[in-house]
Amino acid sequence: MKKINWGIIGCGGIAAKFTTGLASLEDATLIAVGSRTPGKAKAFAHTYNVSTSYDSYEDLLADDRVDVVYVATTHNFHYENVLQCLLAGKHVLCEKVFTINAKQAHHLQQVAIEKKLFLMEAMWTRFLPATKEIMKVIADGVIGEVKFMEADFSFKTAMDPEGRFYNRALAGGSLMDLGIYTVSYASMLFGRQPATIKTNACMTPTGVDERNTHIFEYPDGKAALLTSSFAYYARTQALIAGTKGHIEIPAFFHAQTFMVKAGDKTIHYELPFESNGMGYEAMEVMDCIRTGRLQSDIMSMDETVAIMETMDAIRKEYGLVYPEHMERIITS
Ligand SMILES: NC(=O)c1ccc[n+]([C@@H]2O[C@H](COP(=O)([O-])OP(=O)(O)OC[C@H]3O[C@@H](n4cnc5c(N)ncnc54)[C@H](OP(=O)(O)O)[C@@H]3O)[C@@H](O)[C@H]2O)c1
């Protein structure tokens, strides 16, 4: 099998984790890394044994050996970075939150289609063995019809106005960073976006949300209760409630265990991931590229765009506004 050559742009925290995950895959090579911060890519390449480093994203994108780029920059840069990659003829896996708004996500989807390139949001949770097994348990009817779900993703971070969590200039905030996991999970379970949304948030002096709570209502009395915050520690658990039983998932965003209770039967599942779990999304990307698919069935671009529409609606309701230039569409 031909190895797929990866490049990474943005040499920060998640790039390091992704590199570790990718190293566990025999059919993938991380061939080059690029950073805008002088010397950072070189140091990264040295630490992770990558053969080539570039002090600009443009130079990495001009490297003909690179098949697919993992965009590992902060939220505010995703839209322009993915566009750069697509225009350079590269397939793309882009970190969450995919873009600032749905218009931008839709634009990138159109460009990818036009250029016949693969594009996917790096919602790694969906590709984990435990998440796939949960979806199978549900499809098998073990807990009956899913009527309700709860998901929380909260942990305490230090208040750093410059860091990616609190910095409005980096499109920070707990919705974009953590809440996206809960919103995406609800989308995965119900297979659609909510009919109505009730939401509120607690804003920081830096102008982003440090806590948010959403109630999503769906047809047929179905609902989701979603919370996220970086102001406190909480369970980071998901609950999926059905007409015949329920599923509890500790640390749902990086699930390795879950419990199913239906009638008087309780089953505990353990599905540990290989390495740090980040290789599974890369496996999906490579499978799609090899079989000529431009989007994943598990995390399709259609769904990413729809999720971004939900994110837009939430932000509108509680007034989370980012600088105008971040919301723009690039036309030339
Ligand atoms: N899947 C997961 O579990 C997971 C976990 C954490 C984060 N993430 C996502 O991964 C992405 C990056 O997060 P991270 O923790 O890796 O972020 P980070 O380390 O703070 O920054 C990543 C890169 O973004 C660029 N950057 C950061 N701050 C900048 C600034 N002030 N000005 C210009 N460029 C800046 C830098 O690129 P250069 O190297 O080019 O300078 C940096 O290396 C985000 O979308 C985040 O939501 C995902």
The ligand as an ORCA input file, in Angstrom:
! r2SCAN-3c Opt
* xyz 0 1
  N      -8.555     17.401     19.027
  C      -8.184     17.784     20.236
  O      -8.218     17.021     21.207
  C      -7.675     19.168     20.435
  C      -6.983     19.496     21.605
  C      -6.448     20.778     21.715
  C      -6.644     21.697     20.698
  N      -7.351     21.363     19.592
  C      -7.560     22.324     18.493
  O      -6.308     22.461     17.818
  C      -6.148     23.812     17.359
  C      -4.841     24.378     17.900
  O      -4.814     24.250     19.307
  P      -3.392     24.230     20.092
  O      -3.664     23.919     21.493
  O      -2.428     23.407     19.337
  O      -3.031     25.774     19.967
  P      -1.652     26.511     20.207
  O      -0.595     25.541     20.586
  O      -1.905     27.655     21.117
  O      -1.356     27.147     18.765
  C      -1.284     26.368     17.589
  C      -0.605     27.183     16.514
  O      -1.431     28.280     16.137
  C      -0.622     29.419     15.857
  N      -0.877     30.467     16.867
  C      -1.224     30.316     18.154
  N      -1.350     31.529     18.758
  C      -1.062     32.449     17.824
  C      -1.013     33.882     17.814
  N      -1.280     34.603     18.898
  N      -0.673     34.502     16.666
  C      -0.380     33.782     15.570
  N      -0.416     32.423     15.513
  C      -0.764     31.774     16.621
  C       0.834     28.970     15.979
  O       1.241     28.547     14.699
  P       2.791     28.610     14.225
  O       3.400     27.349     14.720
  O       2.702     28.712     12.757
  O       3.389     29.830     14.848
  C       0.719     27.810     16.941
  O       1.781     26.905     16.856
  C      -7.408     24.549     17.790
  O      -8.311     24.515     16.723
  C      -7.940     23.721     18.959
  O      -9.334     23.838     19.149
  C      -7.850     20.110     19.440
*
